[in-house]
Amino acid sequence: MPDVVLSPWLATVLFVLACLAGHRYRRVWKEEGPRWQLWVFGLTAALCLLIVGLVPLTTN
């Protein structure tokens, strides 16, 4: 399996995307919005944080 690594700028973009999706998730949850939006924003935030947390960064 080839080495999978994230560049620092991509990790930053994913982290910011996770923060924005988490914020939107909380807003939809508080407003009791459509359930499908909870799934979309929740899964987006979770996936981004898992990628940033589990895939190593390059050290160049």
N, C-alpha and C positions, 0 to 999 in steps of 0.2 A: 504494500500500500504506500503510495507516495506521501511524503510529509506534507501535512496540511497546516499552514500557519497563516496568521492574520497580520497585515501590516498595521502599524499604529493608527494611521488615519482611518482605515476601515473599521478598526475596533472602536474608535471614537464615534464614527458615524453610526455604528450599530448601537452603541450605548445611548447616544442622543435619541435615536429612533425608539429605543426601549423606554426611555424616560417620557417621551411624548405620547407613546401608545399607552403607557401606564397612567398618565395624567388623563388622557381621554377615556380610558376604561373607568377610572374613578368618577369622572363627570357623568358618564352615561349611567353608571350604577346608582349614583345619588339622584339623578333625575328619573330613574326607573324607565330608562329608554328601551329600545328594542333589544331583545336577548341576543340576536345575531351580532349586534355591534359589540356586546360584551365578549363574545367568542372571538371575533376578529381582533379586537384590541388586546385582549388578554393573551391570546396565542402569539400575537406579534411580539408583545413585550417579553413573554416567557422564552420564545425562540431566540430572540436577540440576546437576552441575558445568558441563556445557556451557551450560545456560540461564543460570546465574549468570555464567559467563565471557563469553558472547557477547551477551547482551541488556543494553543500557545501563540504568542506574539513573536515576530521576527526581532532579532537583536542587531540588525545591521545598522 
